[in-house]
Amino acid sequence: MKAREIKKLPNRSDLMECLTSDDVFSRYLGGLPNKSIISPLRDEKVPSFSLFRHEGSNELMYKDFTTGEVGDCFIFVMKLLKYSKLTDAFCRVAEDFMLTQFETKSAEPTKFTFLPKPRLDKFEKKVYVPIRVRRRNWMEKDIKYWKKKYGYTRAQLEYCNVYPISHFFIGDIATIADRIAYVFVEEKDGKQTYKIYQPYNRSGKKWINNNDFSTWELWTQLPARGRVLIITSSRKDAMMIKSFYPSKQITSCALQSEGVRPKIQVMNELKSRFREIYVLYDNDYDKKNNPGRAAGKRLSEGFGITQIEIPQKYKHKDISDVANYHGRSVADALIRRLIKKIPLLDEVKPF
């Protein structure tokens, strides 16, 4: 008789090897707010709940400015689900993220629900930080950066609303951007939002973002109707896929993070516009329980779409890294194999 596998209860260190604090907050908040929101932990009328980075660990934390309470993602889960013990929160997180290597039976039985509908409405409307940018002209350094790393042309970048910047403004505070800095422009409900990208920044400002969790990356570049849509975990991966193929044959877009669950009506719209939809999230083969794979599985099973992933033999977790380290032709051929679409029409240029 085969001996029963003995599993251990998860602790904070175990979970942080598999997940990030961003993953946990994003799942239980339905996204990551960029400003104060109505507290999900108690009744209030004035928003006082905010997220911030711990100066030492850079982990995401929460603070209630009315009560002064501060805690990490696991304390937040414990209080949100009204557990009496932190170990129950560890077990709940492991269970919800399908970390099957852990024993989770000790968690108190609690039916998990997202924020009540009135609060979620307020959350969606309030997740906004005013950001403005000052664009600059394209320079040789920009062309070299994008061409060398990803093989993009200026025309392709501008098609995807990517532009170089000299300054950015958060509220009334002006900041000189890094020497290599760009803005990714999105539009949702008639309002432009910005994601600032400073690839070589080492002071915590590599990414600055005022998109709310419901904003899709590269949504406005999707064709009205198409053959294949691939949903990725990041804009850079979606851009890479779009650069290979004619838009009506294979195109791509991305959610704000792998932890975001899209709205049912949005997914239904995409299904009506595209014959086939795939999800291509990161293959986190070097992490316990592969959180990227688990997130892709949730999206796939939740909406009846097909999950694909980068094979481990490439030693890179996403398609843009495959292109960067193995070449664009290798990445192109891999995508075709994954969705079994060989060949494609050649007479129409990509994008």
N, C-alpha and C positions, 0 to 999 in steps of 0.2 A: 504494500500500500504506500502511495506517495505521501511523504510528510507534508503537513499543512504549512504553507508559507507564513512565517511570522512577520508581521508588519509593525512598524513603530508609529506612535502618534506623532503628527507633525509639530514642529516648533517654529519659532520665528526664523531662525537661521535656515532650516530646511526649506521653508517656503520662499525665502528670498533668493535661494539658489535657482528656483524655477520661475519666479515671477519678479515683477518690479512693483514698487509702491504705486506707480502710475496705473499699472494693470488693475490693481485691487480697487483703488478709488474710482477708476473709470467704469468698472463693472457695476459697482454698487451705487454709484451716483448717476449712471447712464451717460457718462461723459465727464470731462474735466473742466470745471468752471474757471474762467479767467478773472472773475471778480466776486465780490460777496454775493451769496444767495440766501434764500430763506432756509433756515437750518432744517435738515431732515431728521434731526434728533429730538426736536421739541417744537411746540407751537410758538410762532412769533409772526409779527407783521412787518418788521423792519429787517432786511437782510443783514445777517451778522456772521455767517459761516463762510470761511475762506480757506483756500489751500495755499501752502507756501513751501519753499525748499529749506530743509535744515542746513545750516551753514557748514556743519562738519561733515555729515554723511551725504548731503545732496538728496536725501530721500524726501518724498512728498509727505507733508504733515497737514493736519487741519487745526484751525483755531476758531473758537466761538468768541467773538469780541464782546458779546454781552456778558457771558459767564466767565470769560478768561480761560476756559478749558482748552487744553492743547493735547493732541495725541497723534499716534501714527495710524497707518491704515488698518491695523488689526484691532486697535482700541476702537476705531470708528466702527468696524464691523460688529464688534461686541456690543456697543451701545445702540447701533442701528437695529440689530436683531434682538436686543434686550436679553442677551446672554448674561449669566452671572459670573462666568469664568472665561478668562482669555483663551484657555485651551479649547473651549468650544468654538470660539471664533476661528482659531487655527484650523480646526476640523472642518468648519463650514467652508472656509476659503478653499481648502484642499478638495472638498467634495464638489464645489461649484466650478472649479477649474479642472475637474476630472484628473486630479493627481492621484492616480490609483496605486501608487507605490506606498501610500500611507494608510494607516488604520483611521477610520473616521467615525466609528459607531458611537463614540462618546458624546457627540454633539447633541445638545438638547433639541428635541423636535420642534422646529419652527418653520412655518411656511414663508418662504421668502417672497417679498413683493417689492417692486420699485416704488419710488415716491408716489404718494397719492396724486391723482390727476391735477388738482388745482396747483399743487406745488411744482409739479413737472412743467406746467404751462409757464409759471413764473421763472423757473430755472431756464427754460429754453429762451425766453425773451431777454433775460438779464445777462446771459453769457456773452458779453461783448466788451471789448476794451478798445477805445478809440486809438487807432494807429494811422499815421500818415507817413508818406515817404517822399523823398526827392530823388527822382530818377536822374541818371547821368548817361552820357553817351557810351556806346559799346567801345571797348578798347581791346587791343591785341591780347592783353592778359586774360580777358574774359573768354575770348574765342579759344585761346590755348587751354584754359581750364576745362571748359565743357567738351572740347574736341578730344583732348587727351584722355579724360576720365570716362566719358560716355559716348563720344562720337557725334555729339549734337552740332548742328549748324545754327547760326543765328536765326535763320528763318524758322527752324523747328522750335527753338526756344520762345520766340515771340508768338508763334502759333499757340503755345501752351501758356502764354501770359507770364513769361519769366523775363525780368528786366534787371539790369545793374542799377544800384542805388549808391548815392553819396551820403545821405542822411536818412534817419528815421525819427519820428516824433511820436512819443507815447504821452497822450494828453498834451500838455504845454511844454514838455521836456524834450529838447532837441539833442540828438546824439549823432556824432560823426560815425558813419558805418565803417567797417573794416575795409581794407584795401580790396579784398575780394568779397563782395556782398551783393545779394540779389533779393528781389521780392517776387513771390509767387502770388498772382492776383486771382481771386475767385469772386464770383458774383452769385448771390442767393437772394431771392425775393427783392430784386432791384437794388440791393446794397452790396457795394464792393467790400471785400475783406482781404487782409494781407497776411502772408506768412513770410517772415524775413529769414533768410538763410545766409549765415556767415560761416562757411565750411571750416575755416582755420581758427575760429574763436575759441579761446581757452578760459574765458571768464564767465561761463554760464550763459552766454548769449548767442550760441550757435543757431538756435531756433527761437524766434519770437512770433507768436501766433495769436490772432484774434478771431479765428474761425471757431464757431461753436461746433459741438459734436455732430450735429445733423448736416453739416456742410460736406458735400462730396468734392474731392479733388478731381479737376478736369471734367466736371459734369457738362459744362457749357460747350465742350469740344466733342461731345458724343453726337453721332449722326442720328437723325430721326428714326431710321431703321437700319439694321445691320445683321450680319451673319453671326459673329462671335463677340461676346463681351467677356473680358477677364477682369475681375475685381481683385485688386492687390492691396497690400498693407501700407503702401506709401506712394506718394506722388512720383518719386524718382523711378520706382518700378513701373508705374503706369506710363510714364513718359518713355521709358525704354521700349516697352511693348508697342506703343503708338508709333515710335520711330521706325519700326520694321515694316509695317503693313499699311495697305490702303484702309482708311477708316471704316468703310462699309463692310470690309471683310473681317478684320480683327482689330478691335479697339480696346481701350482699357480706362478705368477710373479707380479711385481709391477712397476709402473712408478715412476719418481722422486718425484712427488707430485700430488695431486688431480687436480691442475690447468693445468697440462700438457696435451695437445692434441696430441695423437700419430699420426704418419704418416699413411696415407691411405694404402700405400703398405705394411707396417708392419702389420696392422690389417688384410689385405687381406691374408697375409701369415699365420697368426694365424688361421684364419677361414678355411684355406685349411688343416691345421694340426690337428684341434680339432673339434669334432662333435658338442660340445656345449661350448659357452663362456659366462661367467657371470662377472658382475662387482660388487664387494663388497667394497664400500667405507664407511667411518665412518658415523655412525648415530649420528650426532651432535644434539641430541634431546634437549639439554640444551641451544642451541643458537637460536637466531631468524632466521627463514627461513631455518634452518638446511643446512649450506653450503656443508657439506659432501654429503647429499642426493641430493642437486642440482647439484653438480659436477658429481655424479654417473649417474644422469638422463641425463646430457649432453652427457656423453660418451655412455650411452645405446642408446639414440635416434640418436646420430650421426653416430653410426656404426651398428645399428640393433642387439645389444646383450641384454641379459636379466639382469636387475638390481635386486639385492637382498640386504638385510641389516639386521643388528642385531636388533631384536625387542626391543622396549624401556623397556620392563619389566625386562631385564637383567641389566639395569642401567649402561651399559658400551657400548662404541661406536664402539669397534672393537673386532675381534675374539681373538686376543692375550690377551686382557684384560679379556674377558669371560673365557678363559682357566686359566688365572692367579688367578682369584677371585672365579670362580665356579667349576674349575676342567677341565682337558683335556677331560674327557669322556662327559661332558656336551657340550663342544665346538664341539667335534666330532659329536655328535648326532644332534646338531643344524645345522651344515653344511649339513649333510645328509638330514635333513628336508627341508632346504632352496632350495636345488636343487633336492629334491625328488628322491634321489638315495639310496634306501635301499633294500637289503643289498649290500655290495661290496664283491669282492673276498677276501678271507682271506689268501690264500696260499702265496701271495707275500708280502714281507715286505715293509713298507713305504719308500719313497725316491727311 
